[in-house]
Amino acid sequence: MAKRSSNPAWSPVHVSLVALPDAAASTLFGIFDVLNAFSLMRMSGPGEGGHAPFKVEIVGEAMGSLGLASGVPIQVQRSIDSIETTDLVIVPSLLLPPDGWKKDRYPRLIEWVHGMYRRGAVLCSACSGIFVLAETGLFDGKDATVHFGYARAFADAYPAVSIDPERVLMISGSREELVSSGASTTWHDLVLYLIARYAGSTAAQEVARLFALQWHQDGLTPYIVFEGRSDHGDAEIAAAQQG
């Protein structure tokens, strides 16, 4: 998708950043600040007029204060019920409980995401945020990535989604409308990709410089600890593994 051109009818890319009780504060706030860099840092936006390329709103099932999984509150600026269209839906990383992900917890949110998708929105997840988007079924048969620590749990919950936890960023769909980033701070790669996509590579390079962000060009393999399978059913191998 080409970046938006400057013209009298220009409008910023509308970003709906989803706040959930499961969300990690660092990713949510980080995405918010970096996509708002042109406003926060008083940078001149690309194109004629120098407008900020993104309008970012923190959205949720209800307006007001919401406690995050990190133990800090956030102010939800807008209810999803009041949003008829948006350009980008971003689900930040989630902290899964010890007993794993529970499906069907956010039926209103899933229905809303479906509606935004039908109206042309690009769906993005950071890290484990893919658990929410996968529940829509829109990623079935598509490629995606997830935090490598949650890869097995994700595969069990959503076997129809092809995941590669070693990948930093995955872009799928006929119009490149399904975007997922991998473990932890690969949300840096996600936001830089979105800035480059909608505002141009020069803008992305400038934001990366100001925030000292770097692409994870070597992938995530260096961070992954090998775990041998224990469900193979071979008693001798199991005894050797336990020994």
C-alpha positions in Angstrom: 0.0 0.0 0.0 1.5 3.3 -1.0 1.8 6.2 1.4 -1.0 8.8 1.4 -0.5 11.7 -0.9 -0.8 15.4 0.2 -3.9 17.1 -1.2 -6.7 19.3 0.2 -8.7 16.3 1.2 -5.7 14.8 3.1 -6.4 13.1 6.4 -4.1 11.3 8.8 -4.1 7.5 9.1 -6.5 6.6 11.9 -5.0 4.1 14.3 -7.1 2.3 16.9 -4.7 0.9 19.5 -6.7 -1.6 21.6 -6.4 -1.6 25.4 -7.3 -4.9 27.1 -6.9 -6.0 30.8 -4.4 -8.5 29.5 -2.2 -5.9 27.8 1.4 -5.1 28.8 1.9 -1.5 29.4 5.4 -1.1 27.8 4.2 -2.2 24.4 1.0 -0.3 24.4 2.6 3.0 25.5 5.6 2.4 23.3 3.5 2.0 20.2 1.4 5.0 21.1 4.5 7.3 21.6 6.4 6.2 18.5 3.4 6.5 16.1 2.8 9.9 17.7 6.4 10.9 17.2 5.6 13.7 14.7 3.3 15.4 17.2 5.3 14.6 20.4 8.7 15.6 18.9 7.3 18.5 16.9 8.6 16.9 13.7 7.4 18.1 10.3 5.4 15.3 8.6 6.1 14.2 5.1 4.5 15.9 2.1 3.1 19.3 1.7 1.8 20.9 4.9 3.9 18.8 7.2 0.9 17.3 8.9 1.4 14.4 11.4 0.7 11.2 9.4 -1.0 9.3 12.2 -3.9 10.0 14.5 -3.6 7.4 17.3 -6.4 6.7 19.8 -6.4 4.2 22.6 -9.7 2.3 22.3 -11.5 -0.4 24.3 -14.8 -1.9 25.1 -15.6 1.1 27.4 -14.1 4.6 27.9 -12.4 5.5 31.1 -9.7 4.0 33.3 -8.6 0.4 32.7 -6.1 -1.6 34.7 -3.6 -3.4 32.6 -1.9 -6.7 33.3 1.3 -4.8 34.2 -0.5 -3.4 37.2 -0.9 0.2 35.9 -4.0 2.0 34.7 -4.5 3.5 31.3 -7.2 5.9 30.1 -9.3 4.4 27.2 -10.0 7.4 25.0 -12.8 6.0 22.9 -15.2 3.1 23.0 -15.2 0.7 20.0 -19.0 1.1 19.8 -18.4 4.7 18.6 -15.9 3.8 15.9 -17.4 3.1 12.5 -14.2 3.0 10.5 -10.5 3.0 11.1 -7.4 2.5 9.1 -5.3 0.4 11.5 -6.3 -1.8 14.4 -3.3 -2.7 16.6 -3.5 -5.2 19.5 -0.4 -4.8 21.7 1.3 -7.6 23.5 -0.6 -9.5 26.2 0.5 -11.3 29.4 -1.0 -14.7 29.3 -2.0 -16.3 32.7 -0.3 -19.5 33.8 -3.4 -21.6 32.8 -3.2 -20.2 29.3 -5.3 -18.2 26.9 -9.1 -18.3 27.4 -11.1 -17.9 24.2 -14.5 -16.1 23.9 -13.6 -13.5 26.5 -14.1 -10.5 24.2 -17.0 -11.2 21.8 -17.8 -7.5 21.3 -14.2 -6.7 20.4 -14.0 -9.7 18.0 -17.2 -8.6 16.2 -15.9 -5.0 16.0 -12.6 -6.1 14.5 -14.5 -8.1 11.9 -16.5 -4.9 11.1 -13.3 -2.8 10.8 -11.7 -5.4 8.5 -14.7 -5.5 6.2 -14.4 -1.7 5.9 -10.8 -1.9 4.9 -8.8 -1.8 8.1 -5.4 -3.3 8.3 -5.1 -5.6 11.4 -1.8 -5.6 13.4 -0.6 -7.5 16.4 2.5 -7.1 18.5 4.0 -10.2 20.2 1.1 -12.2 21.8 -1.6 -9.8 20.6 -2.1 -12.2 17.8 -4.1 -14.4 20.2 -6.9 -11.9 20.0 -6.8 -11.3 16.2 -6.5 -15.1 15.5 -9.9 -15.5 17.3 -11.5 -13.7 14.4 -10.6 -16.5 12.0 -9.2 -14.0 9.6 -5.7 -15.4 10.0 -6.7 -19.0 9.3 -4.6 -20.4 6.5 -2.3 -17.3 6.7 1.2 -16.8 8.0 1.8 -15.1 11.3 4.3 -14.8 14.1 4.0 -14.8 17.9 6.3 -14.6 20.9 8.4 -17.8 20.8 7.5 -18.4 24.5 3.8 -18.6 23.5 4.3 -20.5 20.3 3.1 -23.9 21.5 0.1 -22.5 23.4 -0.8 -20.5 20.2 -0.5 -23.6 18.0 -2.8 -25.5 20.3 -5.4 -22.7 20.4 -5.3 -21.8 16.7 -4.0 -24.7 14.6 -5.4 -23.2 11.4 -2.9 -20.3 11.6 0.7 -21.0 10.3 3.1 -19.5 12.8 6.8 -19.0 12.6 8.1 -17.6 16.0 11.6 -17.1 14.6 10.3 -14.3 12.3 10.3 -10.7 13.4 7.5 -9.5 11.2 5.0 -11.3 9.0 2.7 -9.6 6.5 -0.1 -11.6 5.0 -3.3 -11.3 3.0 -4.1 -10.3 -0.5 -3.8 -6.6 0.3 -1.1 -7.0 3.0 -3.8 -6.4 5.6 -2.7 -8.9 8.2 0.5 -7.8 10.1 2.1 -9.5 13.1 5.3 -9.0 14.9 7.2 -11.5 17.1 8.6 -11.5 20.5 8.7 -8.5 22.9 10.4 -5.4 21.4 9.8 -6.4 17.8 7.0 -4.0 18.1 9.8 -1.6 17.1 9.9 -3.3 13.7 6.1 -3.2 13.5 5.9 0.6 14.0 8.8 1.4 11.8 7.2 -0.8 9.0 3.9 1.1 9.4 5.6 4.5 9.3 7.5 3.5 6.2 4.3 2.1 4.6 2.2 5.1 5.2 4.6 8.0 5.6 7.6 6.8 3.6 11.0 5.3 4.4 12.6 8.7 5.1 10.1 9.4 7.9 10.7 5.9 9.3 14.5 6.4 9.3 14.1 9.7 11.1 11.9 8.2 13.8 14.3 5.3 14.2 17.1 7.8 14.7 15.3 9.9 17.2 14.1 6.9 19.3 17.3 4.9 18.7 15.3 2.0 17.3 16.8 -0.8 15.3 15.4 -3.4 13.0 15.9 -7.0 14.3 17.7 -8.0 11.1 19.0 -11.3 12.5 15.6 -12.6 13.3 14.7 -14.1 16.7 16.6 -17.4 16.5 19.5 -16.1 18.7 17.0 -15.5 21.5 15.3 -18.9 21.4 16.4 -21.7 23.7 16.0 -25.1 22.1 13.4 -27.3 23.7 13.3 -31.0 22.7 9.9 -32.7 22.3 8.7 -34.8 25.2 5.4 -36.0 23.7 7.0 -38.3 21.1 6.0 -41.6 22.9 9.5 -43.2 22.8 10.2 -44.5 26.3 13.9 -44.8 25.8 14.3 -41.3 24.5 12.1 -40.0 27.3 14.3 -41.7 29.9 17.4 -40.2 28.3 15.9 -36.7 28.3 15.0 -37.0 32.0 18.4 -38.4 32.9 
